[in-house]
Amino acid sequence: MKINDHIIDEIKIDYPLEGISDPEKILFLDIETTGLSPSNAEIYLIGTAVMNGSGLYVKQFFADDLSEERDIIQEFSRYASSFDTLITFNGNSFDIPFLIKRAYMYGVDTGIEDKAGVDIYKRIKPYRLLLALPDMKQKTLETFLNIPRIDDVSGKDLINIYQRYINDPETTYLKILLQHNYDDVINMPSLLPLLAYPDVVNGKIRAERAIKNNYRDYEGELKTELIIEFTFNTPVPSPVSAGFADCYLMLGGKKGKIRVAIFEGTLKFFYPDPQNYYYLPLEDRAIHKSTGQYVDKEYRQAAKPDNCYIKLNSQFLPEWDSVVTPVFKHEYKDRTMFFELTESVKNDPELFSRYAGHLMNMILNVL
């Protein structure tokens, strides 16, 4: 068994670790195995990293052959006992359950199942299309953030290299095996700024201002849009943008902007209790029965859900949940709803903060 220690004097992490846990109690973890299933494959390398002041301390537990798997698991378990939080990349699905099962086979209690944890891959996976990436592999995300890496070997190739090392323990093979794991571990802290994207989407944003802007659509028609500018606490590491139809999102630094088209025209407000209304065909509107009883019977009919409405001509903003009420629609069964852009709405920053969050989630759901 080999234990390799490395110290990186300084590392920059543009993400508030304190929001996850006490930085000194966080353990970054990555394992290397001879296959994908813990039932018929072994662990030959366990890599860890911890914060060391402004730097990073890396510790790797390496099995010179598979008979030492139990030894490295035991040594790792003793070392990990002083930490309360694990940070991994796809660790919830692979590293942690694999390690727990292999440890169980040897009667070793790693204690890692009781630790809090953050799986970077799991947290950032839903945002692949927002980031415009072909996949969410660690190396792809490193390239996105311009994080350097020496290793260029795939995990699949490492299995064959480890087998060669067992048969012929050359330093070259060992260096390749350790380097891949080393790069995986030391780059994990630098990937943490990616968590800013889910933080922004799921956290609180603050609308700074909302302004109208005239523009021409792709057909050259003059339209009006609302631009909502907002801020958030954790900066995103790289600018991104996405949108659909007349709704567009841009994020950069600690600032965001959403552009949404304003609908100008007539929409309908549908009463929720049509049994209490009459529909007046000549006037194309519904009226409450308390008043409608005075209308001649030939000019009224029992209202139904799809004609129990009144009309309003104004300016409206779209929504897909009842974020702002009352809700207006073109037709009763329409998925897209609207709310009126009144003066009170225009002067309500808390409302626009909620509305911007709603639009952001809608854009991401459509991607």
Secondary structure as UniProt FT lines:
FT   STRAND          2..8
FT   HELIX           17..19
FT   HELIX           23..25
FT   STRAND          26..33
FT   TURN            38..40
FT   STRAND          43..52
FT   TURN            53..54
FT   STRAND          55..62
FT   HELIX           66..68
FT   HELIX           69..80
FT   TURN            81..82
FT   STRAND          85..88
FT   HELIX           91..95
FT   HELIX           96..105
FT   TURN            106..107
FT   HELIX           112..114
FT   STRAND          116..119
FT   HELIX           120..124
FT   HELIX           125..127
FT   HELIX           128..131
FT   HELIX           138..144
FT   TURN            145..146
FT   HELIX           155..167
FT   HELIX           171..191
FT   HELIX           192..195
FT   HELIX           196..202
FT   STRAND          206..216
FT   TURN            218..219
FT   STRAND          222..244
FT   TURN            245..246
FT   STRAND          247..261
FT   STRAND          263..270
FT   HELIX           274..276
FT   STRAND          277..280
FT   TURN            281..284
FT   STRAND          285..288
FT   HELIX           289..292
FT   TURN            293..294
FT   HELIX           297..299
FT   STRAND          301..302
FT   TURN            305..307
FT   STRAND          309..319
FT   STRAND          328..329
FT   TURN            332..333
FT   STRAND          337..340
FT   HELIX           343..346
FT   HELIX           349..366
//
